[in-house]
Amino acid sequence: MPRGNGTGPAGQGPGTGRGLGAGRGAGRGRGGGFAMGPGGNCVCPNCGKTVPHQVGVPCYQMKCPNCGMAMTRQR
């Protein structure tokens, strides 16, 4: 920008944006997510009650048998 008013020549400069560079994949990787397979338990974040995870039913859709809160997956 010759005079600092934004009228400089277009298309010049290093062009260092924030794109995906070498070694930076966009994949999700292993583990850490809540989709942890068919086994395991669901746990209530309110009272701590654990029940076996049912295949095909996410834990957050299950209600705690003790207090009625939505359950979460045990890690």
C-alpha positions in Angstrom: 0.0 0.0 0.0 1.8 3.0 -1.2 0.0 5.7 0.8 -1.6 3.5 3.5 -5.1 4.0 2.1 -5.7 0.4 0.8 -5.0 1.1 -2.9 -1.9 -1.0 -3.2 -1.2 -3.5 -6.0 -3.3 -6.7 -5.7 -1.8 -10.2 -5.7 1.6 -9.5 -4.2 3.0 -10.6 -0.9 4.0 -13.8 0.7 0.5 -15.4 0.7 0.8 -17.1 4.0 -2.7 -17.9 4.9 -4.0 -20.4 7.5 -4.6 -23.3 5.2 -3.8 -26.9 6.0 0.0 -27.2 5.8 2.2 -30.2 5.6 1.6 -32.5 8.6 -1.8 -31.1 9.5 -4.5 -33.5 8.6 -8.1 -32.9 8.9 -9.0 -36.4 10.2 -10.4 -37.0 13.6 -8.0 -39.7 14.9 -8.6 -42.4 17.4 -10.4 -42.4 20.7 -11.6 -39.6 22.8 -15.1 -39.4 21.2 -18.3 -40.6 22.7 -18.9 -43.2 20.0 -16.9 -45.9 21.8 -18.4 -49.0 20.5 -21.0 -51.4 21.8 -19.5 -52.2 25.2 -19.1 -50.1 28.4 -21.5 -48.4 30.7 -23.7 -45.3 30.9 -23.3 -43.2 34.1 -25.6 -40.5 35.6 -23.7 -37.2 36.1 -26.1 -36.4 39.0 -26.1 -39.4 41.3 -23.4 -41.6 39.8 -25.6 -44.6 39.0 -24.1 -46.9 36.2 -26.1 -49.1 33.9 -24.8 -51.3 31.0 -24.8 -49.5 27.6 -27.5 -50.7 25.2 -26.4 -51.2 21.6 -28.0 -48.7 19.3 -29.2 -46.4 22.1 -26.9 -43.4 22.9 -26.4 -42.9 26.7 -27.7 -39.3 26.5 -31.1 -40.7 25.4 -31.3 -42.9 28.5 -32.8 -41.6 31.8 -31.3 -42.5 35.1 -33.4 -45.1 36.9 -32.7 -43.4 40.3 -33.1 -39.7 39.6 -34.4 -39.3 36.0 -31.4 -37.3 34.7 -30.1 -37.9 31.2 -27.1 -40.2 31.4 -23.7 -39.9 29.7 -21.1 -42.4 28.5 -18.6 -43.7 31.1 -15.0 -43.1 30.0 
